[in-house]
Amino acid sequence: MNDHTVSRRKFLIGAAVAAAAVPMLGMAPQARAAALPRLPATNPQAKALGYVADATTTKNAAHKVGSACTNCQFYTAATGACALFAGFSVEPKGWCTAWAKKAG
C-alpha cells in the first residue's frame, strides 16, 4: 500500500510542476521579444550597412524615397527585429543599404 502512496505523491507533484510551467512557456517568446535592445549606431554590422534610425536623414545614394525598415523583407513588425541584426530591434522608420522591398 505504501508503494501506491509514493507513486501517487510523485505523480501529483509532477502534475503540479507541469501545470505551473505551462503558462511560463507561453510567455517566454513575448518576454524575449520585448527584451530586444535597440540596434546601436556603433554596431559594426550597422556601420557596414549604413544603418540610420531615420531613413529621411540618410545621404546614401542607394536610398529610394519611401524605403524604410517597415517595408523591408528583413523586418519583423511584431518584434521590431531585423534578420540582418541578430539580437537587436531596429527603428521602424530606419533604413540600411541591404533594404529589400517586402513581397506583397
C-alpha angles and dihedrals in degrees: 000000000000091000091060092050092053092047092047091048091050090048093050093047091048092049092050092050092048092048091051092049097052097074091047092054091056092051097048098084092047093049091048092049093048090050096059109121121224116264108260119226087232093063109120093224090049091051092047091052095042093241117187125183091223117042092203090065098057121110092192112130091217092065115108119205109260096022114127139141091272092066098037122110092228095057123095109202095196093062103018087236126143121210089222095057105049115202095017138088121221133213111268090227092047127110142195137182091261090065112139124181113258112244117248 
